[in-house]
């Protein structure tokens, strides 16, 4: 259906295509409303729980990468210092 619609949009003149945009915008908005009604939204308890997991994970990864960065940085500095003597 999208291919047929794309071919139909490309076949008209610019004025015909430009005059059809309000209808396309209206159709898009109606489809958007329909899809938003179908969404199963999480409960407030689920949102808080997953947000907490994400925040804890971010801090855990930040600590891990800070530690790895410090170790690798120290190793590279020691290597460079030993090669420049």
C-alpha positions in Angstrom: 0.0 0.0 0.0 2.8 2.4 0.8 4.4 1.8 -2.7 1.1 2.6 -4.4 0.7 5.7 -2.3 4.2 6.8 -3.0 3.7 6.3 -6.8 0.5 8.3 -6.6 2.2 11.1 -4.8 5.0 11.3 -7.3 2.7 11.2 -10.3 0.9 14.6 -9.8 2.1 18.1 -10.3 3.6 20.1 -7.5 0.4 22.0 -7.0 -1.7 18.8 -6.8 0.7 17.3 -4.3 0.9 20.6 -2.3 -2.9 20.9 -2.1 -3.2 17.4 -0.8 -1.1 17.9 2.3 -3.9 18.9 4.7 -5.7 15.6 4.0 -2.5 13.7 4.5 -1.8 15.5 7.8 -5.3 14.8 9.0 -5.1 11.1 8.1 -1.7 10.9 9.9 -3.2 12.5 13.0 -6.2 10.2 13.0 -3.9 7.1 12.6 -1.7 8.5 15.4 -4.7 8.8 17.7 -5.8 5.3 16.9 -2.4 3.8 17.6 -2.0 5.7 20.9 -5.3 4.2 22.0 -3.9 0.7 21.4 -0.8 1.3 23.5 -0.7 -0.6 26.8 0.8 2.0 29.2 2.8 0.8 32.2 1.6 1.5 35.7 3.2 4.2 37.8 4.8 1.5 39.9 6.4 -0.1 36.9 7.7 3.3 35.6 9.4 4.0 39.0 10.9 0.6 39.2 12.4 0.7 35.7 13.6 4.2 36.1 15.4 3.2 39.3 17.0 0.2 37.5 18.2 2.5 34.7 19.7 5.1 37.1 21.5 2.4 39.1 22.8 0.8 35.9 24.1 4.1 34.6 26.0 4.8 37.8 27.4 1.2 37.9 28.6 1.5 34.3 30.1 4.9 35.0 32.0 3.5 38.0 33.2 0.5 36.0 34.4 2.6 33.0 36.1 5.1 35.4 38.0 2.3 37.0 39.0 0.7 33.6 40.0 4.2 32.3 42.2 4.7 35.4 43.9 1.3 35.1 44.5 1.6 31.3 45.6 5.2 31.6 48.1 4.3 34.4 49.4 1.4 32.3 49.9 3.5 29.2 51.7 6.2 31.2 54.0 3.7 32.7 54.7 2.2 29.3 55.5 5.7 27.8 57.7 6.6 30.7 59.7 3.4 30.4 60.1 3.9 26.7 61.3 7.5 26.9 64.1 6.8 29.4 
